[in-house]
Amino acid sequence: MIFIRSEKTGSVYTLDPNTQTELYYTPMMNDGEFATCFNDNDWTAVDWMHVTFGEEEWIKPYLENIHNLLLEEVTQ
């Protein structure tokens, strides 16, 4: 699995290992560690509807960029 850490959001991002398309996140601990075992208890799918309508303006393009970077990595 490929992970992208974001200090800006305090989360780590990856793609669903089954589909390799859906963006998931988990929070980073204070020491920068995070749950490396992908499961429903630790990882949550990004809710794009919430990101589009319920977050600050910068977050959607920021997450889209992370998503695109991960998609590029898995297609190489």
ABEGO torsion letter per residue (X at the ends): XBBBBBAAAGBBBBBBAAAGABBBBBBBBAAGBBBABBBAAABBBBBAAAAAAABBAAAAAAAAAAAAAAAAAAAX
